[in-house]
């Protein structure tokens, strides 16, 4: 398992907040662990509404991709 220092964590958090692209991270089981502000805007959901939920992508054609 990789551990990060507090300074490294702050840097990563700052980058994720500033990046224009939506970023969603999941754990090994496909449960969302992180969503940045661009992802919140894209999905019209607050990060705390996404975190803890299983990642599910509906491509609009009746098929769903699950992580």
MIKE-128627 format. One line per field, with one value per residue: residue in three letters; x, y, z of N, C-alpha, C in turn. Coordinates in nm, 4 decimals, always signed. Example, Ala and Ser with C-alpha at 12.3 -4.5 7.8 and 13.67 -1.06 7.14 Angstrom:
! MIKE-128627
code = ALA:SER
n.px = +1.3190:+1.2850
n.py = -0.5690:-0.2250
n.pz = +0.7800:+0.7080
ca.px = +1.2300:+1.3670
ca.py = -0.4500:-0.1060
ca.pz = +0.7800:+0.7140
c.px = +1.3200:+1.2900
c.py = -0.3300:+0.0030
c.pz = +0.7800:+0.7870
! end
This chain:
! MIKE-128627
code = UNK:UNK:UNK:UNK:UNK:UNK:UNK:UNK:UNK:UNK:UNK:UNK:UNK:UNK:UNK:UNK:UNK:UNK:UNK:UNK:UNK:UNK:UNK:UNK:UNK:UNK:UNK:UNK:UNK:UNK:UNK:UNK:UNK:UNK:UNK:UNK:UNK:UNK:UNK:UNK:UNK:UNK:UNK:UNK:UNK:UNK:UNK:UNK:UNK:UNK:UNK:UNK:UNK:UNK:UNK:UNK:UNK:UNK:UNK:UNK:UNK:UNK:UNK:UNK:UNK:UNK:UNK
n.px = +0.0840:+0.0515:+0.1642:+0.1051:+0.2566:+0.1360:+0.1742:+0.2035:-0.0519:-0.2059:-0.1138:-0.1971:-0.4738:-0.5204:-0.4532:-0.6450:-0.8785:-0.8400:-0.8131:-0.9619:-1.0949:-1.3272:-1.2791:-1.2996:-1.2464:-1.2108:-1.2363:-1.0971:-1.3229:-1.4956:-1.6321:-1.7016:-1.4556:-1.3585:-1.4400:-1.3993:-1.4493:-1.5137:-1.6293:-1.8513:-1.9926:-2.0346:-2.1993:-2.4010:-2.4168:-2.3269:-2.0013:-2.0141:-2.2476:-2.1819:-1.9600:-1.8934:-2.0834:-2.1537:-1.9671:-2.1205:-2.1928:-2.4065:-2.4578:-2.6606:-2.7917:-2.9305:-2.7493:-2.5329:-2.2302:-2.0333:-1.7991
n.py = -0.1177:+0.2238:+0.5081:+0.8508:+1.1659:+1.4334:+1.6803:+1.6017:+1.4986:+1.7320:+1.8721:+1.7044:+1.7122:+1.9860:+2.0042:+1.8323:+1.9738:+2.1988:+2.1188:+2.1138:+1.8999:+1.6344:+1.4219:+1.1060:+0.8719:+0.5272:+0.2490:-0.0837:-0.2363:-0.0917:+0.1129:+0.4524:+0.6750:+0.9278:+1.2441:+1.5171:+1.8827:+1.9410:+1.7024:+1.7061:+1.9197:+1.8174:+1.5919:+1.6990:+1.6548:+1.6547:+1.5870:+1.4326:+1.2965:+1.1192:+0.9729:+0.6625:+0.5307:+0.2797:+0.2769:+0.3472:+0.3518:+0.4759:+0.4408:+0.5421:+0.3815:+0.1779:+0.0000:-0.0648:+0.0175:-0.1226:-0.0714
n.pz = +0.0000:-0.0775:+0.0905:+0.1662:+0.2428:+0.4530:+0.3259:+0.0589:+0.0151:+0.0380:-0.1855:-0.3979:-0.3576:-0.4087:-0.6807:-0.7945:-0.7342:-0.8907:-1.1587:-1.4824:-1.5925:-1.5302:-1.2565:-1.1252:-0.8784:-0.7917:-0.5622:-0.5458:-0.5780:-0.7265:-0.6050:-0.5580:-0.4491:-0.4613:-0.5943:-0.7996:-0.8144:-1.0869:-1.1696:-1.0066:-1.1208:-1.3807:-1.3370:-1.1890:-0.9143:-0.5697:-0.4350:-0.2016:-0.2453:-0.4405:-0.3484:-0.2055:-0.3477:-0.5947:-0.8995:-1.1978:-1.5319:-1.7614:-2.0891:-2.2358:-2.4138:-2.3133:-2.2133:-1.9442:-1.7911:-1.5462:-1.2918
ca.px = +0.0000:+0.1270:+0.1239:+0.1490:+0.2712:+0.0289:+0.2033:+0.1709:-0.1979:-0.2558:-0.0827:-0.2856:-0.6086:-0.5239:-0.4539:-0.7752:-0.9785:-0.8134:-0.8163:-1.0898:-1.1579:-1.3899:-1.2001:-1.3656:-1.1620:-1.2816:-1.1531:-1.0874:-1.4547:-1.5750:-1.7035:-1.6419:-1.3839:-1.3214:-1.4976:-1.3544:-1.5543:-1.5571:-1.7203:-1.9760:-2.0638:-2.0719:-2.3074:-2.4985:-2.4220:-2.2174:-1.9077:-2.0595:-2.3555:-2.1206:-1.8663:-1.9568:-2.1747:-2.0839:-1.9538:-2.2118:-2.1979:-2.5133:-2.4213:-2.7799:-2.8457:-2.9823:-2.6426:-2.4672:-2.0953:-2.0060:-1.6561
ca.py = +0.0000:+0.3478:+0.6121:+0.9848:+1.2612:+1.5332:+1.7805:+1.5410:+1.4911:+1.8668:+1.9042:+1.6258:+1.7687:+2.1154:+1.9778:+1.7754:+2.0811:+2.2995:+2.0651:+2.1395:+1.7737:+1.5591:+1.3096:+1.0191:+0.7577:+0.4183:+0.1470:-0.2054:-0.2963:-0.0032:+0.2114:+0.5847:+0.7232:+1.0669:+1.3144:+1.6557:+1.9791:+1.9288:+1.5873:+1.7530:+1.9991:+1.7304:+1.5021:+1.7736:+1.5904:+1.6878:+1.4759:+1.3432:+1.2139:+1.0171:+0.8910:+0.5480:+0.4672:+0.2036:+0.3457:+0.2921:+0.4423:+0.4424:+0.5012:+0.5951:+0.2875:+0.0652:-0.0823:+0.0002:-0.0313:-0.1182:-0.0909
ca.pz = +0.0000:-0.0871:+0.1846:+0.1263:+0.3519:+0.4575:+0.2231:-0.0700:+0.0072:+0.0118:-0.3253:-0.4841:-0.3420:-0.4774:-0.8255:-0.8312:-0.7290:-0.9936:-1.2945:-1.5491:-1.6293:-1.4221:-1.2075:-1.0286:-0.8437:-0.7252:-0.5010:-0.6281:-0.5990:-0.8110:-0.5244:-0.5746:-0.3311:-0.4817:-0.7092:-0.7922:-0.8470:-1.2269:-1.1727:-0.9453:-1.2221:-1.4912:-1.2993:-1.1072:-0.7834:-0.4792:-0.4176:-0.0949:-0.2985:-0.5253:-0.2709:-0.1404:-0.4420:-0.6995:-1.0276:-1.2982:-1.6461:-1.8547:-2.2178:-2.2993:-2.5110:-2.2382:-2.1546:-1.8313:-1.7615:-1.4031:-1.2621
c.px = +0.0885:+0.0741:+0.1806:+0.1644:+0.1558:+0.0503:+0.1695:+0.0200:-0.2582:-0.2303:-0.1762:-0.4271:-0.6216:-0.5300:-0.5899:-0.8859:-0.9626:-0.8291:-0.9567:-1.1654:-1.2185:-1.3018:-1.2822:-1.2725:-1.2475:-1.1827:-1.1561:-1.2223:-1.5457:-1.6580:-1.6287:-1.5818:-1.3488:-1.3938:-1.4590:-1.4682:-1.6028:-1.6524:-1.8547:-2.0589:-2.1155:-2.1952:-2.4171:-2.5231:-2.3053:-2.1284:-1.9581:-2.1795:-2.3010:-2.0338:-1.9438:-2.0545:-2.0952:-2.0791:-2.0385:-2.2214:-2.3057:-2.4827:-2.5430:-2.8423:-2.8963:-2.8757:-2.5696:-2.3316:-2.0748:-1.8581:-1.6368
c.py = +0.1241:+0.4463:+0.7449:+1.0716:+1.3607:+1.6394:+1.7273:+1.5349:+1.6277:+1.9075:+1.8318:+1.6816:+1.9011:+2.0971:+1.9255:+1.8801:+2.1777:+2.2480:+2.0822:+2.0113:+1.7060:+1.4397:+1.2357:+0.9014:+0.6533:+0.3281:+0.0231:-0.2695:-0.2086:+0.0981:+0.3449:+0.6313:+0.8707:+1.1211:+1.4605:+1.7510:+1.9715:+1.8101:+1.6258:+1.8322:+1.9109:+1.6466:+1.5690:+1.7048:+1.6405:+1.5644:+1.3796:+1.2589:+1.0989:+0.9206:+0.7838:+0.4736:+0.3853:+0.2842:+0.2732:+0.3929:+0.3932:+0.5151:+0.5461:+0.5022:+0.1621:-0.0237:-0.0005:-0.0649:-0.0162:-0.1464:-0.2168
c.pz = +0.0000:+0.0156:+0.1376:+0.2499:+0.3455:+0.3492:+0.0844:-0.0894:-0.0242:-0.1326:-0.4209:-0.4769:-0.4160:-0.6288:-0.8692:-0.8267:-0.8451:-1.1365:-1.3544:-1.5836:-1.5071:-1.3860:-1.1030:-1.0053:-0.7723:-0.6540:-0.5906:-0.6579:-0.6845:-0.7347:-0.5328:-0.4421:-0.3413:-0.6033:-0.6956:-0.8321:-0.9925:-1.2428:-1.1112:-1.0467:-1.3360:-1.4578:-1.2169:-0.9729:-0.6993:-0.4625:-0.3108:-0.1368:-0.3835:-0.4457:-0.1944:-0.2306:-0.5435:-0.8293:-1.1305:-1.4115:-1.7416:-1.9851:-2.2961:-2.4017:-2.4407:-2.1777:-2.0493:-1.8100:-1.6120:-1.3825:-1.1815
! end
